[in-house]
Amino acid sequence: YKRQSTRCVKLPGFKFRRKQLTKGGFSTVHVLRGPASEKVRNPDTQMIDEVAVPEEQQAFFALKQVDLKQYESEQDKLDLIAEANLLRTLSDLKGSEMYLLRYFGHHVTVDKNGTPDKLRILIELGAGDFGTLLNQQAPLPREAIAHYFREMLEAVHFIHEANLVHADLKPANFLMVDDRIKLIDFGISKKIPKGTVHI
């Protein structure tokens, strides 16, 4: 992580150094280095500069930035913002940090016409997705398969307990974080109606 290759990014109440990680479709993911403390990152406080925070109080994060202007449908834009709100709701559930990427906040910017412009979501940084792990380490030992599959089932069970169906389970939507698997990408998730036996 080289400081000279980074640029600055601001979210309400704090400022981070960023470096582009991936780009695809209408979104970009950046690696951010900035304040680890919730108090330092409180959006209600004044702007905090990452440089002013001691090294030991900094951490790495992922910032997903979506260019909402690229979406023609207003409903698509609203769905993306709803996904960010869903992440916030899920992050409030007890134990969510075990099964889902930790959510730290999101922000929607608007253009001069008041139209949603960009969506930025600050989340936990993962080490790579499970699909990549399978390609690099296949075949996995039997013990590893059992370990990872159990964690996948626990993550899916967690969102089912929250009355949610993911609807796009695949290796790429499980992220490795400190040798633990966490479920990501709730873009097409569906709420389970009360009393539903099957879908």
Salt bridges, closest charged atoms under 4 A:
GLU38 OE2 - ARG41 NH2 3.21
GLU38 OE2 - ARG102 NH2 3.95
ASP49 OD2 - LYS15 NZ 3.51
GLU50 OE2 - ARG3 NH2 3.10
GLU50 OE1 - ARG17 NE 3.16
GLU55 OE2 - ARG33 NH2 2.41
GLU74 OE2 - LYS77 NZ 3.33
ASP117 OD1 - LYS69 NZ 3.60
GLU124 OE1 - LYS182 NZ 2.87
GLU151 OE2 - HIS147 NE2 3.30
GLU151 OE2 - ARG180 NH1 3.14
GLU154 OE2 - ARG150 NE 3.23
GLU154 OE1 - ARG180 NH2 3.26
GLU161 OE2 - HIS157 NE2 3.73
ASP168 OD2 - LYS170 NZ 3.69
